[in-house]
Amino acid sequence: MNAEALGPEAAALQRARLHLRGGKRRLRQGKVAAGLVTLYDALFSAMDWYFESSERRAKLLLEAGESPKDDSRKYAVLVRSGIIDGSFDFDAFDELIEKALERDDLECDWGEILRGIEAVMTRMGVMPFDDADLPPEDPRTF
């Protein structure tokens, strides 16, 4: 992916979709920790994409002093603004990612997590998408 050629908005969307696809593949392969961390990156890339657009950003309810560049607050801003419904437990997912970064042998019910992330991605407009529109996966990737 050539992020510079795509520009910040398109690159964030492409990264979100690529990492969503890659994260799901890793989960299916039993690489749970790596798959979850990849989905985490996909989620943050999707939020970056949402905030990159001035048209979409105009719909957001930012509080005084709140920056659209503050990664730790993006999910809360999207919920507050009604873009996503908040049913995905982002804080629990964030805690799980901390564990995944420490342990490769992490075990969990990742199906429910994946469904939650896909719901968020759908509400933001990142999904659905056609895998054929993405560059092919590199089999050498972890």
Disulfide bonds with the S-S distance in Angstrom:
none
